[in-house]
């Protein structure tokens, strides 16, 4: 890695941390400069569109990290419960790293709809791709494709709602809702799942 690439990667890494912990409004260019120890000029060299460009690159990094870790972890799953638990565990691990549930893309999308629509749209696109990935993983354990898509939509909505409640109430205990939701479906056979999610 060249020195220039290292500087760019530091900026992205620190932007990821800041935006995950503080959101869009709570992350300033000055904070990013301070945390990354990058010269101010390099910010605009690497990210000519400013803060939104930095956050866009940080979202790409978050997306790549999620996709890689989820695909690796879910590869050994043989049932729905394992697949959903794998997703929740990935989010909970981020909670340990940042002290708040990470991958807070729903909150970031809501925060940026009016002031940074490009960021909001990127968050929405990433969430759609994650839901698709979860649906494919559910289908891989032997559940009908349409039912898998509906389970993925339901469960992702549950997880993102849990994350939002955790952040709003400053209490990560809300993530238990995702665990409780898994218990609702873990013993259902294919027919019962189809009846519930068709």
N, CA, C and O of each residue as an XYZ file, in Angstrom:
792
protein
N       0.845     -1.170      0.000
C       0.000      0.000      0.000
C       0.895      1.239      0.000
O       1.790      1.356      0.837
N       0.659      2.154     -0.926
C       1.460      3.365     -0.982
C       1.038      4.305      0.140
O      -0.015      4.138      0.756
N       1.884      5.290      0.387
C       1.583      6.265      1.426
C       0.276      6.977      1.123
O      -0.522      7.228      2.026
N       0.047      7.314     -0.184
C      -1.186      7.999     -0.563
C      -2.408      7.125     -0.295
O      -3.411      7.597      0.240
N      -2.321      5.858     -0.668
C      -3.437      4.948     -0.416
C      -3.664      4.767      1.076
O      -4.801      4.638      1.529
N      -2.575      4.757      1.835
C      -2.695      4.606      3.280
C      -3.450      5.794      3.867
O      -4.302      5.614      4.738
N      -3.151      6.989      3.408
C      -3.829      8.186      3.887
C      -5.319      8.125      3.552
O      -6.161      8.450      4.389
N      -5.638      7.712      2.340
C      -7.039      7.589      1.913
C      -7.756      6.539      2.759
O      -8.887      6.756      3.192
N      -7.104      5.409      2.993
C      -7.710      4.345      3.803
C      -7.932      4.792      5.248
O      -8.940      4.440      5.861
N      -6.992      5.568      5.790
C      -7.165      6.102      7.148
C      -8.386      7.011      7.229
O      -9.158      6.956      8.186
N      -8.546      7.848      6.207
C      -9.699      8.750      6.171
C     -10.997      7.934      6.146
O     -11.935      8.224      6.888
N     -11.039      6.917      5.289
C     -12.242      6.088      5.179
C     -12.502      5.345      6.488
O     -13.634      5.315      6.972
N     -11.459      4.748      7.061
C     -11.611      3.988      8.303
C     -12.161      4.873      9.427
O     -13.071      4.469     10.151
N     -11.612      6.064      9.567
C     -12.081      6.962     10.629
C     -13.483      7.489     10.338
O     -14.266      7.703     11.263
N     -13.806      7.698      9.070
C     -15.165      8.124      8.706
C     -16.171      7.039      9.068
O     -17.255      7.334      9.573
N     -15.811      5.782      8.811
C     -16.687      4.657      9.186
C     -16.979      4.719     10.686
O     -18.137      4.656     11.099
N     -15.939      4.841     11.490
C     -16.117      4.855     12.941
C     -16.995      6.022     13.383
O     -17.910      5.857     14.189
N     -16.701      7.196     12.846
C     -17.432      8.392     13.268
C     -18.894      8.358     12.845
O     -19.779      8.680     13.638
N     -19.150      7.972     11.610
C     -20.530      7.990     11.126
C     -21.354      6.892     11.802
O     -22.555      7.060     12.012
N     -20.719      5.777     12.142
C     -21.446      4.717     12.827
C     -21.778      5.115     14.261
O     -22.816      4.721     14.793
N     -20.916      5.880     14.874
C     -21.142      6.270     16.272
C     -21.969      7.547     16.384
O     -22.825      7.659     17.262
N     -21.714      8.518     15.491
C     -22.311      9.845     15.645
C     -23.354     10.211     14.610
O     -24.019     11.238     14.745
N     -23.517      9.387     13.571
C     -24.458      9.730     12.516
C     -23.896     10.780     11.571
O     -22.733     11.169     11.675
N     -24.726     11.228     10.660
C     -24.308     12.187      9.630
C     -24.038     13.563     10.228
O     -22.950     14.112     10.056
N     -25.016     14.119     10.926
C     -24.876     15.478     11.464
C     -23.769     15.557     12.513
O     -23.125     16.595     12.661
N     -23.551     14.474     13.234
C     -22.536     14.463     14.285
C     -21.131     14.165     13.803
O     -20.199     14.076     14.602
N     -20.980     14.010     12.497
C     -19.658     13.749     11.916
C     -19.257     14.943     11.056
O     -19.876     15.208     10.026
N     -18.236     15.651     11.477
C     -17.780     16.817     10.712
C     -16.470     16.492      9.996
O     -15.756     15.557     10.357
N     -16.184     17.279      8.987
C     -14.915     17.120      8.268
C     -13.750     17.347      9.237
O     -12.728     16.667      9.149
N     -13.904     18.296     10.154
C     -12.846     18.565     11.132
C     -12.606     17.332     12.012
O     -11.461     17.014     12.335
N     -13.680     16.642     12.398
C     -13.526     15.420     13.199
C     -12.762     14.362     12.411
O     -11.884     13.685     12.946
N     -13.106     14.229     11.143
C     -12.456     13.225     10.290
C     -10.974     13.552     10.128
O     -10.125     12.666     10.216
N     -10.668     14.830      9.891
C      -9.273     15.261      9.756
C      -8.504     14.956     11.051
O      -7.397     14.418     11.013
N      -9.100     15.306     12.183
C      -8.446     15.104     13.479
C      -8.190     13.613     13.735
O      -7.083     13.227     14.109
N      -9.205     12.789     13.533
C      -9.082     11.359     13.829
C      -8.148     10.642     12.857
O      -7.386      9.762     13.258
N      -8.208     11.022     11.572
C      -7.389     10.325     10.565
C      -5.966     10.865     10.490
O      -5.077     10.241      9.911
N      -5.767     12.053     11.095
C      -4.458     12.720     11.053
C      -4.005     12.980      9.610
O      -2.813     12.980      9.302
N      -4.988     13.199      8.748
C      -4.687     13.464      7.332
C      -4.624     14.972      7.098
O      -5.372     15.728      7.717
N      -3.736     15.410      6.210
C      -3.706     16.833      5.880
C      -5.035     17.242      5.235
O      -5.615     16.486      4.455
N      -5.504     18.437      5.569
C      -6.799     18.899      5.063
C      -6.871     18.835      3.536
O      -7.905     18.480      2.971
N      -5.781     19.176      2.884
C      -5.760     19.146      1.420
C      -6.013     17.759      0.847
O      -6.606     17.618     -0.223
N      -5.561     16.739      1.565
C      -5.745     15.372      1.062
C      -7.208     14.962      1.078
O      -7.633     14.129      0.277
N      -7.981     15.545      1.989
C      -9.410     15.239      2.043
C     -10.069     15.555      0.708
O     -10.806     14.741      0.152
N      -9.792     16.739      0.212
C     -10.445     17.163     -1.025
C      -9.769     16.592     -2.257
O     -10.364     16.546     -3.333
N      -8.533     16.159     -2.103
C      -7.869     15.470     -3.204
C      -8.528     14.110     -3.431
O      -8.862     13.753     -4.561
N      -8.709     13.358     -2.348
C      -9.307     12.022     -2.446
C     -10.827     12.064     -2.541
O     -11.445     11.185     -3.141
N     -11.421     13.091     -1.945
C     -12.882     13.178     -1.887
C     -13.320     14.568     -2.328
O     -13.686     15.398     -1.496
N     -13.283     14.826     -3.638
C     -13.548     16.177     -4.138
C     -14.953     16.701     -3.829
O     -15.174     17.912     -3.841
N     -15.896     15.811     -3.557
C     -17.261     16.253     -3.249
C     -17.469     16.441     -1.749
O     -18.593     16.666     -1.298
N     -16.381     16.347     -0.971
C     -16.448     16.648      0.454
C     -17.009     15.528      1.315
O     -16.794     14.346      1.047
N     -17.724     15.922      2.341
C     -18.216     15.010      3.373
C     -19.054     13.869      2.799
O     -18.872     12.715      3.189
N     -19.962     14.173      1.885
C     -20.822     13.121      1.322
C     -20.007     12.087      0.560
O     -20.335     10.901      0.562
N     -18.949     12.543     -0.087
C     -18.055     11.637     -0.812
C     -17.318     10.713      0.166
O     -17.174      9.517     -0.087
N     -16.854     11.283      1.285
C     -16.177     10.481      2.313
C     -17.135      9.459      2.912
O     -16.776      8.297      3.105
N     -18.347      9.899      3.202
C     -19.328      8.985      3.792
C     -19.725      7.919      2.781
O     -19.933      6.764      3.154
N     -19.835      8.287      1.506
C     -20.121      7.294      0.464
C     -19.052      6.218      0.417
O     -19.368      5.033      0.309
N     -17.791      6.617      0.496
C     -16.695      5.641      0.506
C     -16.711      4.804      1.779
O     -16.387      3.617      1.751
N     -17.090      5.425      2.893
C     -17.171      4.655      4.142
C     -18.310      3.640      4.064
O     -18.193      2.540      4.605
N     -19.398      3.993      3.403
C     -20.508      3.049      3.224
C     -20.089      1.876      2.346
O     -20.503      0.741      2.583
N     -19.269      2.146      1.333
C     -18.741      1.050      0.503
C     -17.918      0.089      1.356
O     -17.996     -1.128      1.188
N     -17.123      0.652      2.277
C     -16.302     -0.184      3.166
C     -17.186     -1.005      4.113
O     -16.936     -2.191      4.331
N     -18.211     -0.374      4.670
C     -19.149     -1.076      5.550
C     -19.829     -2.209      4.789
O     -19.948     -3.324      5.297
N     -20.270     -1.918      3.578
C     -20.947     -2.919      2.751
C     -20.029     -4.103      2.469
O     -20.429     -5.256      2.624
N     -18.808     -3.817      2.057
C     -17.857     -4.892      1.742
C     -17.572     -5.747      2.977
O     -17.502     -6.972      2.887
N     -17.408     -5.095      4.128
C     -17.143     -5.830      5.369
C     -18.323     -6.731      5.728
O     -18.143     -7.904      6.054
N     -19.533     -6.171      5.666
C     -20.719     -6.956      5.988
C     -20.851     -8.158      5.058
O     -21.035     -9.287      5.513
N     -20.755     -7.907      3.755
C     -20.942     -8.987      2.774
C     -19.939    -10.116      3.009
O     -20.305    -11.292      3.011
N     -18.686     -9.753      3.205
C     -17.645    -10.765      3.400
C     -17.887    -11.569      4.676
O     -17.873    -12.799      4.655
N     -18.107    -10.866      5.781
C     -18.277    -11.561      7.059
C     -19.544    -12.411      7.078
O     -19.530    -13.531      7.589
N     -20.632    -11.892      6.528
C     -21.877    -12.656      6.541
C     -21.760    -13.897      5.663
O     -22.152    -14.988      6.076
N     -21.226    -13.740      4.464
C     -21.089    -14.897      3.560
C     -20.216    -15.980      4.185
O     -20.543    -17.164      4.104
N     -19.119    -15.585      4.800
C     -18.233    -16.573      5.438
C     -18.930    -17.275      6.602
O     -18.832    -18.493      6.747
N     -19.633    -16.503      7.429
C     -20.254    -17.068      8.625
C     -21.466    -17.936      8.306
O     -21.695    -18.952      8.962
N     -22.240    -17.539      7.299
C     -23.486    -18.248      6.999
C     -23.247    -19.506      6.160
O     -24.148    -20.333      6.020
N     -22.060    -19.654      5.611
C     -21.766    -20.793      4.724
C     -21.991    -22.142      5.401
O     -22.336    -23.116      4.732
N     -21.805    -22.210      6.696
C     -21.962    -23.486      7.404
C     -23.372    -23.693      7.976
O     -23.628    -24.716      8.611
N     -24.277    -22.749      7.763
C     -25.635    -22.870      8.308
C     -26.452    -23.896      7.527
O     -26.377    -23.983      6.301
N     -27.229    -24.664      8.277
C     -28.068    -25.692      7.662
C     -29.544    -25.480      7.936
O     -30.370    -26.278      7.492
N     -29.904    -24.403      8.670
C     -31.321    -24.156      8.943
C     -31.573    -22.654      9.099
O     -30.643    -21.851      9.166
N     -32.845    -22.309      9.153
C     -33.254    -20.910      9.237
C     -32.738    -20.240     10.506
O     -32.241    -19.116     10.456
N     -32.852    -20.910     11.620
C     -32.427    -20.337     12.889
C     -30.950    -19.937     12.858
O     -30.588    -18.849     13.304
N     -30.112    -20.812     12.337
C     -28.677    -20.522     12.233
C     -28.436    -19.309     11.336
O     -27.620    -18.446     11.657
N     -29.144    -19.249     10.218
C     -28.969    -18.142      9.271
C     -29.322    -16.811      9.912
O     -28.570    -15.843      9.794
N     -30.464    -16.757     10.591
C     -30.894    -15.510     11.233
C     -29.994    -15.150     12.417
O     -29.683    -13.978     12.630
N     -29.580    -16.153     13.181
C     -28.678    -15.912     14.316
C     -27.335    -15.372     13.839
O     -26.743    -14.508     14.485
N     -26.862    -15.875     12.720
C     -25.607    -15.395     12.144
C     -25.687    -13.903     11.851
O     -24.749    -13.156     12.129
N     -26.807    -13.476     11.294
C     -26.995    -12.052     10.997
C     -26.989    -11.225     12.288
O     -26.299    -10.209     12.376
N     -27.748    -11.658     13.271
C     -27.829    -10.919     14.541
C     -26.457    -10.863     15.215
O     -26.057     -9.820     15.730
N     -25.747    -11.975     15.208
C     -24.418    -12.001     15.826
C     -23.459    -11.025     15.161
O     -22.618    -10.420     15.825
N     -23.589    -10.873     13.853
C     -22.742     -9.923     13.127
C     -23.028     -8.499     13.590
O     -22.100     -7.711     13.776
N     -24.293     -8.164     13.775
C     -24.651     -6.843     14.279
C     -24.209     -6.663     15.730
O     -23.725     -5.596     16.107
N     -24.375     -7.695     16.533
C     -23.973     -7.601     17.942
C     -22.462     -7.434     18.078
O     -21.993     -6.748     18.986
N     -21.702     -8.054     17.185
C     -20.250     -7.881     17.221
C     -19.898     -6.411     16.998
O     -18.995     -5.879     17.643
N     -20.604     -5.771     16.098
C     -20.360     -4.350     15.848
C     -20.713     -3.525     17.079
O     -20.084     -2.504     17.356
N     -21.716     -3.974     17.806
C     -22.108     -3.296     19.042
C     -20.938     -3.295     20.024
O     -20.696     -2.297     20.703
N     -20.209     -4.417     20.099
C     -19.052     -4.505     20.993
C     -17.931     -3.577     20.534
O     -17.221     -2.997     21.355
N     -17.778     -3.442     19.224
C     -16.700     -2.606     18.679
C     -16.980     -1.125     18.909
O     -16.092     -0.383     19.331
N     -18.228     -0.683     18.629
C     -18.556      0.737     18.676
C     -19.324      1.166     19.924
O     -19.477      2.361     20.175
N     -19.810      0.202     20.708
C     -20.617      0.550     21.867
C     -22.048      0.873     21.493
O     -22.847      1.266     22.343
N     -22.362      0.709     20.252
C     -23.701      0.948     19.728
C     -23.882     -0.003     18.556
O     -22.908     -0.303     17.866
N     -25.091     -0.486     18.306
C     -25.237     -1.394     17.165
C     -24.769     -0.700     15.892
O     -25.214      0.402     15.571
N     -23.900     -1.335     15.200
C     -23.355     -0.741     13.999
C     -24.203     -1.145     12.808
O     -25.272     -1.736     12.961
N     -23.722     -0.823     11.637
C     -24.505     -1.005     10.414
C     -25.852     -0.294     10.590
O     -26.902     -0.849     10.266
N     -25.810      0.924     11.101
C     -27.012      1.715     11.386
C     -27.497      2.411     10.128
O     -27.732      3.619     10.144
N     -27.648      1.684      9.060
C     -27.953      2.303      7.781
C     -29.355      2.881      7.705
O     -29.564      3.886      7.025
N     -30.320      2.276      8.382
C     -31.674      2.821      8.359
C     -31.689      4.205      9.001
O     -32.282      5.136      8.456
N     -31.044      4.342     10.147
C     -30.968      5.646     10.810
C     -30.239      6.667      9.940
O     -30.667      7.816      9.833
N     -29.152      6.251      9.328
C     -28.391      7.154      8.474
C     -29.220      7.576      7.262
O     -29.182      8.737      6.853
N     -29.965      6.634      6.691
C     -30.831      6.959      5.551
C     -31.900      7.967      5.960
O     -32.151      8.936      5.244
N     -32.524      7.739      7.100
C     -33.562      8.666      7.571
C     -32.992     10.058      7.841
O     -33.605     11.074      7.512
N     -31.808     10.080      8.445
C     -31.184     11.352      8.788
C     -30.805     12.163      7.547
O     -30.808     13.393      7.583
N     -30.485     11.483      6.465
C     -29.926     12.180      5.304
C     -30.910     12.386      4.150
O     -30.540     12.975      3.134
N     -32.146     11.919      4.281
C     -33.101     12.034      3.169
C     -33.173     13.469      2.639
O     -33.086     13.679      1.429
N     -33.328     14.445      3.513
C     -33.472     15.826      3.069
C     -32.167     16.557      2.823
O     -32.094     17.413      1.941
N     -31.130     16.232      3.594
C     -29.908     17.027      3.501
C     -28.796     16.399      2.669
O     -27.903     17.106      2.202
N     -28.836     15.109      2.481
C     -27.796     14.433      1.685
C     -28.436     13.242      0.955
O     -28.155     12.093      1.292
N     -29.295     13.507     -0.042
C     -30.044     12.435     -0.701
C     -29.165     11.359     -1.336
O     -29.588     10.208     -1.447
N     -27.963     11.712     -1.750
C     -27.063     10.714     -2.341
C     -26.663      9.683     -1.285
O     -26.586      8.490     -1.577
N     -26.412     10.141     -0.065
C     -26.063      9.241      1.037
C     -27.269      8.373      1.379
O     -27.131      7.164      1.570
N     -28.457      8.987      1.458
C     -29.678      8.230      1.771
C     -29.931      7.146      0.737
O     -30.291      6.021      1.086
N     -29.745      7.478     -0.530
C     -29.965      6.505     -1.603
C     -28.952      5.361     -1.532
O     -29.298      4.201     -1.756
N     -27.715      5.695     -1.221
C     -26.684      4.651     -1.095
C     -27.021      3.710      0.056
O     -26.883      2.494     -0.073
N     -27.467      4.275      1.192
C     -27.883      3.433      2.320
C     -29.015      2.505      1.899
O     -28.995      1.315      2.214
N     -29.988      3.039      1.199
C     -31.129      2.246      0.745
C     -30.685      1.120     -0.182
O     -31.152     -0.012     -0.056
N     -29.789      1.428     -1.104
C     -29.288      0.405     -2.043
C     -28.543     -0.703     -1.310
O     -28.701     -1.881     -1.630
N     -27.733     -0.324     -0.329
C     -26.978     -1.317      0.433
C     -27.932     -2.212      1.229
O     -27.778     -3.433      1.245
N     -28.921     -1.595      1.891
C     -29.887     -2.394      2.651
C     -30.631     -3.375      1.750
O     -30.867     -4.518      2.140
N     -31.001     -2.937      0.548
C     -31.677     -3.837     -0.396
C     -30.772     -5.012     -0.763
O     -31.233     -6.150     -0.849
N     -29.487     -4.737     -0.980
C     -28.576     -5.830     -1.340
C     -28.377     -6.785     -0.165
O     -28.235     -7.990     -0.371
N     -28.363     -6.266      1.066
C     -28.230     -7.127      2.242
C     -29.460     -8.002      2.422
O     -29.346     -9.179      2.763
N     -30.645     -7.422      2.192
C     -31.874     -8.215      2.276
C     -31.867     -9.328      1.238
O     -32.289    -10.451      1.511
N     -31.384     -9.004      0.051
C     -31.301    -10.015     -1.013
C     -30.331    -11.126     -0.605
O     -30.616    -12.307     -0.799
N     -29.192    -10.742     -0.045
C     -28.204    -11.721      0.409
C     -28.790    -12.613      1.498
O     -28.575    -13.825      1.483
N     -29.522    -12.035      2.434
C     -30.158    -12.830      3.486
C     -31.195    -13.770      2.874
O     -31.266    -14.939      3.253
N     -31.992    -13.277      1.940
C     -33.004    -14.121      1.290
C     -32.358    -15.304      0.581
O     -32.852    -16.429      0.663
N     -31.256    -15.051     -0.113
C     -30.541    -16.138     -0.801
C     -30.002    -17.155      0.205
O     -30.031    -18.361     -0.041
N     -29.517    -16.660      1.329
C     -28.983    -17.555      2.367
C     -30.087    -18.395      2.991
O     -29.875    -19.563      3.318
N     -31.261    -17.804      3.156
C     -32.408    -18.551      3.688
C     -32.850    -19.606      2.673
O     -33.154    -20.742      3.039
N     -32.882    -19.227      1.419
C     -33.253    -20.178      0.359
C     -32.258    -21.339      0.310
O     -32.641    -22.478      0.043
N     -30.994    -21.051      0.566
C     -29.955    -22.091      0.536
C     -30.137    -23.158      1.612
O     -29.562    -24.241      1.502
N     -30.923    -22.876      2.650
C     -31.173    -23.898      3.671
C     -32.477    -24.644      3.389
O     -32.982    -25.363      4.251
N     -33.023    -24.472      2.178
C     -34.152    -25.281      1.736
C     -35.527    -24.653      1.847
O     -36.535    -25.361      1.843
N     -35.582    -23.339      1.947
C     -36.881    -22.669      2.049
C     -37.220    -22.037      0.703
O     -36.355    -21.487      0.022
N     -38.480    -22.126      0.338
C     -39.005    -21.581     -0.914
C     -38.518    -20.139     -1.145
O     -38.408    -19.356     -0.201
N     -38.228    -19.799     -2.408
C     -37.652    -18.489     -2.747
C     -38.547    -17.326     -2.315
O     -38.059    -16.363     -1.725
N     -39.841    -17.402     -2.600
C     -40.749    -16.305     -2.233
C     -40.845    -16.171     -0.714
O     -40.825    -15.062     -0.178
N     -40.946    -17.289     -0.038
C     -41.005    -17.280      1.425
C     -39.703    -16.724      1.991
O     -39.721    -15.962      2.958
N     -38.579    -17.100      1.396
C     -37.265    -16.596      1.836
C     -37.196    -15.077      1.728
O     -36.696    -14.409      2.633
N     -37.695    -14.536      0.627
C     -37.696    -13.073      0.455
C     -38.553    -12.397      1.520
O     -38.173    -11.363      2.070
N     -39.703    -12.982      1.805
C     -40.596    -12.388      2.805
C     -40.021    -12.495      4.220
O     -40.155    -11.567      5.017
N     -39.386    -13.619      4.529
C     -38.727    -13.758      5.833
C     -37.606    -12.730      5.956
O     -37.452    -12.088      6.994
N     -36.829    -12.582      4.891
C     -35.729    -11.619      4.908
C     -36.248    -10.211      5.140
O     -35.681     -9.472      5.945
N     -37.301     -9.829      4.458
C     -37.887     -8.484      4.630
C     -38.348     -8.285      6.072
O     -38.059     -7.260      6.690
N     -39.066     -9.272      6.598
C     -39.559     -9.193      7.984
C     -38.402     -9.096      8.977
O     -38.410     -8.253      9.874
N     -37.406     -9.969      8.804
C     -36.342    -10.024      9.797
C     -35.441     -8.804      9.722
O     -35.003     -8.298     10.755
N     -35.157     -8.322      8.518
C     -34.330     -7.128      8.400
C     -35.037     -5.919      8.993
O     -34.406     -5.068      9.619
N     -36.335     -5.847      8.796
C     -37.116     -4.753      9.395
C     -37.046     -4.843     10.918
O     -36.908     -3.826     11.597
N     -37.141     -6.052     11.447
C     -37.044     -6.270     12.898
C     -35.676     -5.839     13.425
O     -35.588     -5.129     14.426
N     -34.617     -6.268     12.753
C     -33.261     -5.941     13.196
C     -33.014     -4.435     13.123
O     -32.498     -3.842     14.070
N     -33.383     -3.819     11.998
C     -33.166     -2.376     11.867
C     -33.999     -1.600     12.884
O     -33.546     -0.587     13.418
N     -35.224     -2.076     13.154
C     -36.041     -1.440     14.197
C     -35.393     -1.568     15.565
O     -35.417     -0.627     16.358
N     -34.813     -2.734     15.843
C     -34.109     -2.945     17.114
C     -32.923     -2.005     17.249
O     -32.670     -1.446     18.316
N     -32.198     -1.841     16.143
C     -31.047     -0.930     16.151
C     -31.519      0.496     16.397
O     -30.939      1.211     17.213
N     -32.574      0.916     15.693
C     -33.098      2.277     15.876
C     -33.519      2.504     17.325
O     -33.181      3.529     17.918
N     -34.263      1.543     17.902
C     -34.703      1.678     19.294
C     -33.505      1.729     20.239
O     -33.508      2.492     21.205
N     -32.488      0.923     19.966
C     -31.290      0.918     20.811
C     -30.599      2.273     20.811
O     -30.154      2.753     21.853
N     -30.515      2.885     19.634
C     -29.854      4.182     19.523
C     -30.709      5.278     20.150
O     -30.198      6.109     20.901
N     -32.005      5.286     19.847
C     -32.896      6.324     20.364
C     -32.967      6.274     21.892
O     -32.930      7.311     22.553
N     -33.069      5.078     22.441
C     -33.195      4.919     23.890
C     -31.841      4.772     24.593
O     -31.778      4.690     25.819
N     -30.759      4.740     23.805
C     -29.413      4.549     24.343
C     -29.359      3.314     25.242
O     -28.848      3.351     26.362
N     -29.908      2.217     24.708
C     -29.975      0.964     25.459
C     -29.911     -0.199     24.473
O     -30.879     -0.482     23.768
N     -28.775     -0.860     24.432
C     -28.588     -1.935     23.449
C     -29.406     -3.182     23.766
O     -29.386     -4.141     22.996
N     -30.120     -3.183     24.882
C     -30.971     -4.326     25.227
C     -32.073     -4.553     24.194
O     -32.611     -5.657     24.102
N     -32.413     -3.529     23.420
C     -33.443     -3.682     22.392
C     -33.048     -4.699     21.323
O     -33.902     -5.196     20.589
N     -31.755     -5.005     21.238
C     -31.319     -6.010     20.261
C     -31.855     -7.398     20.613
O     -31.842     -8.297     19.772
N     -32.325     -7.577     21.849
C     -32.915     -8.860     22.233
C     -34.181     -9.163     21.440
O     -34.575    -10.322     21.314
N     -34.815     -8.126     20.907
C     -36.022     -8.320     20.094
C     -35.701     -9.204     18.890
O     -36.517    -10.036     18.493
N     -34.532     -9.028     18.319
C     -34.136     -9.862     17.184
C     -33.995    -11.320     17.613
O     -34.436    -12.222     16.901
N     -33.385    -11.554     18.769
C     -33.257    -12.928     19.285
C     -34.637    -13.548     19.536
O     -34.872    -14.713     19.215
N     -35.533    -12.763     20.107
C     -36.887    -13.255     20.380
C     -37.627    -13.570     19.083
O     -38.421    -14.509     19.030
N     -37.369    -12.789     18.044
C     -38.013    -13.024     16.754
C     -37.565    -14.349     16.141
O     -38.354    -15.036     15.492
N     -36.309    -14.701     16.346
C     -35.809    -15.984     15.839
C     -36.561    -17.125     16.517
O     -36.906    -18.115     15.870
N     -36.814    -16.989     17.815
C     -37.540    -18.036     18.553
C     -38.937    -18.254     17.987
O     -39.472    -19.360     18.064
N     -39.531    -17.210     17.422
C     -40.867    -17.337     16.844
C     -40.903    -18.304     15.665
O     -41.905    -18.982     15.437
N     -39.807    -18.360     14.921
C     -39.824    -19.162     13.684
C     -38.917    -20.388     13.724
O     -38.981    -21.213     12.813
N     -38.090    -20.535     14.731
C     -37.068    -21.578     14.700
C     -37.622    -22.998     14.624
O     -36.963    -23.876     14.069
N     -38.796    -23.244     15.158
C     -39.344    -24.600     15.136
C     -40.442    -24.799     14.096
O     -41.103    -25.838     14.078
N     -40.635    -23.810     13.235
C     -41.674    -23.927     12.208
C     -41.150    -24.754     11.039
O     -40.011    -24.581     10.604
N     -41.993    -25.655     10.535
C     -41.599    -26.414      9.353
C     -41.892    -25.579      8.105
O     -42.456    -24.489      8.194
N     -41.502    -26.104      6.949
C     -41.630    -25.375      5.678
C     -43.075    -24.947      5.412
O     -43.313    -23.842      4.924
N     -44.028    -25.806      5.727
C     -45.435    -25.514      5.478
C     -45.903    -24.354      6.348
O     -46.581    -23.445      5.869
N     -45.541    -24.389      7.619
C     -45.946    -23.320      8.539
C     -45.300    -21.995      8.132
O     -45.942    -20.947      8.201
N     -44.049    -22.037      7.713
C     -43.371    -20.817      7.254
C     -44.050    -20.260      6.016
O     -44.224    -19.050      5.876
N     -44.431    -21.166      5.117
C     -45.110    -20.734      3.885
C     -46.453    -20.086      4.207
O     -46.824    -19.072      3.615
N     -47.168    -20.677      5.141
C     -48.467    -20.123      5.531
C     -48.299    -18.745      6.163
O     -49.100    -17.843      5.915
N     -47.272    -18.586      6.968
C     -47.052    -17.313      7.662
C     -46.481    -16.233      6.747
O     -46.857    -15.067      6.870
N     -45.585    -16.593      5.835
C     -44.843    -15.595      5.055
C     -45.208    -15.536      3.581
O     -44.471    -14.943      2.794
N     -46.314    -16.129      3.191
C     -46.731    -16.017      1.770
C     -47.705    -14.892      1.600
O     -48.168    -14.640      0.488
